[in-house]
Amino acid sequence: MASENKDVVRKFTKRLTAAIEYHRELLLAVHLKTHQASLETMLAEQFTFNSAVLWEGFLSDILLAYVVMNPKTYLTSLEARVSQSLKEKFGSEVVRYHGIAFPPKINRTQAKALIDPKQFNITVRSAAGLAQKANDLLVAKYAKSFALAAEDARLVDFSIAIRNYLGHRSSASRDSLKAAVQPLVGVNADLQGNIRDVGSYLKHKNAQGDTRAIVLARRIITIAGKL
């Protein structure tokens, strides 16, 4: 892993680890308060949403970092798509006279402008979508890191589902969350549970005294380290 990629992982890990500790402090601060249960629910939901948003930003940053290391796959694909668009709009003769010359190396600012010109970040809807996005953007030796092991892929799907539910509270997002919880076994087993009340689900503690919100954050950090 190049220094830039290590730096992206290091910064994300440091930021989310600090957030876990702040969350613990806040839980202590509301202990024995009149509305302790409600405050714990609110803190668990807010912390989980924040963790998922940080993770989303991390995935965008780490993909960009890998593109900067070797932009060949993406630039080749981009050139082909631009040529195809010109051909469909203006015909083959225009393509013959229109030369596209991307530089062999690009920096992060250039990569972001080429990949994400509207500045929405690189987003995915599932672990499978992440693997496909990596294949579209990265050379094979980097893309293979994003083909996650089954338990890690299920965790990613769950993190996206719970982020969407907490952000929208819709019936469809709840159904997606229910489906994402069911396959959480093995290393994800502490995240198995009834999500009828998502706040109560997230603040539930395991045998080590960690809430599910913290368990999820720690699992995200572990997966980030593999990318």
N, C-alpha and C positions, 0 to 999 in steps of 0.2 A: 504494500500500500504506500503510495507516495505521501510526502509530507502534507500536502493540501488535504488529501482524504483523511489522513490521521487527525488533522486539525479540525475538520468538520465533525468527526466522531467525538473527539475530545471535548469540543465546545458544547455539543448536544448533551453528552453524558454529564458534564459538569453542571449544566443548567438544570437538567431534570433531577439530578441528585440533590441539588440545592433546593429545588421545589419540593421534593419529598420531605426534606428536613423542615422546611417552612410549614408544610402541611401538618407534620407531627406537632410542631409548636402551637399551631392554631387549635388542634384537637385538645391539647393540654389546657389552652386558654379558655375553652368553653366547658371544661369539666366542672360539674356541679352547678353550672348556670341554670337558671330557671327553665330555659328552652334548650337544654343541652341536646336532646335527641334531634330536634329540628335543625339546630345549628350544625350538628355532625353530618346530617343528611346534606345540607347545603354545601358544606365544605367538601364532602366526598364527591358530589356531583361537579362542583366547580373545578376541583383539582383534576378529576378525570378528564373533563373537557379540555382543560389547559394542557394536560399531558398529551392527549390525542392531537391537538393542534400543533404542539411543538414537534411531535413525531412527523406530522404531515410536512411541516417546513423542513425538517431534517432530510426526509426522502428527496425532496426537491433539490436541496443543497448537495447531497451526496451524489446524485445523478449528474448534476452540473459539474461537480469536481471530476468525475470520471470522464465526462465528455472532454473537458479541458486537457486531460492526460493524453487522450487519443481521440480526436474528433472525426476520424476517417469515416466510420460507419454512418454517423448522422449527416455529415456534409455530402457524402455520396447519395444518400437517400433524399436529402433536401434538393440537391441539384436535379435529380430525376423527377421529383415532384414539380419543381418549378418549370422544367422543360415540358412536362406533360400538360401543365396548366396553360402554358403559352401555346402549345400545339392545339389544345382544345378551343382556345379563344381566338387565335390568330392563324393557325395552320402550320404545317411542317416547314414551309419556306422561311417563316420568321424565326423558327428555332435554329435553322442553319446559320443565321447571321447574328444570333444573340449569344454571346459568350458569357458564361458564368465562371468566375475565377475566385473561389473561396481560398483563403490562406491555408497553408498546411498546418499551422498552429493558431490557436485562438486563446484568448484569456477568458476569465469568468464573465466579465461584462459582455463580451462578444457572444459567448455561448448562450447567455440568458436572453440576449436580444434576438438571436437566431431561433432559439427553441421556444421561448416564451415572450413573444413581442408585445403581448397585451399585459404582461406582468401579473399574471394570475397564479404563478408558481406551477410547477409540474405536479399534477395530481393524478391519483389512481383510485379505483373503486374497489380493489380487492388485491390479494396477494398474487393471483394469476395476472391481474392487470399490471402489477408492479413488474413481474417477470417479463411480460410482453413489452412494457415500456423500456425496460433495460435492453431488451433485444433490439428494439427500434433505434435506440440512441447510442449504444455502446459496442465496442469490439467484443468478440466472444469471450476473451479471457477475463474481462471485467463483468460482462453481463451474467456469467454463470453464478456469480455471488448472490444474485437476486432471485435465483431459483431456489426458494427456501425449502428447508425440511418441513415435513407435514405439520408438526406441532407449531413451528414458528409461523407457517403460513396461516394456520387457524387462528393464532393469536393476532396476526395482522388483520385478518378479516373481522375478528371480534372488535379490535380497536377502532376500525372504520365504522362498524355498525353502531357501537355505543356512542361514538362522536356524533354520528348522524342523528341518533335518537335524542341525545342531550341538546343538539342544536335545533331540532324540529318538533320533537314530541308528537310526531304523526303516527297514525295507525300502521302505515306501511313501514316506517322506520322501526316500530316496535316489533313487527313481524320479522323483519330482517335480523333484529337483535336476538330474538328468540331462537332463530335458526342458527345464529353464530355461536350461541352459548352451548348448544347441545354437543358439539364435537370437542369441547375443551376437556381433554383427558391428559394423562401423563404429567408432563411438567406444567401443564396448564390446569391441573385438577383443582387447585384452590379457587379457580374462577368459575367452577361449576356451581350452579345454584338457581333458585327461583327468582326470576326478574319481574315478578308481578309489580313490586315496588322497587324501582331501580335505585333510589336513594338508599333504602335499607339494604339492598343487595350490595352496593358499593362500600358501605361502611361496616359490613360484616367482617369480623376478624378471624384469621386462621389460627392454628395452634401456636404459631410464633408471635401472635399479637399484631400482625400486619393486616390492615384492612385490604379488601379486594382492590380498592383504588391504588394502594401502594404496590400490591402484587403486580397489577397490570403495568404500572410505571417501571418497576424493576425488570419485568420481562421485556418491555420495549427497549430498555437500556442494553440488555443482553443481546437482543437481535441486532441492534445498531452496531454493536461491536463486531458482528460477523460480516458487516457490509464494507 
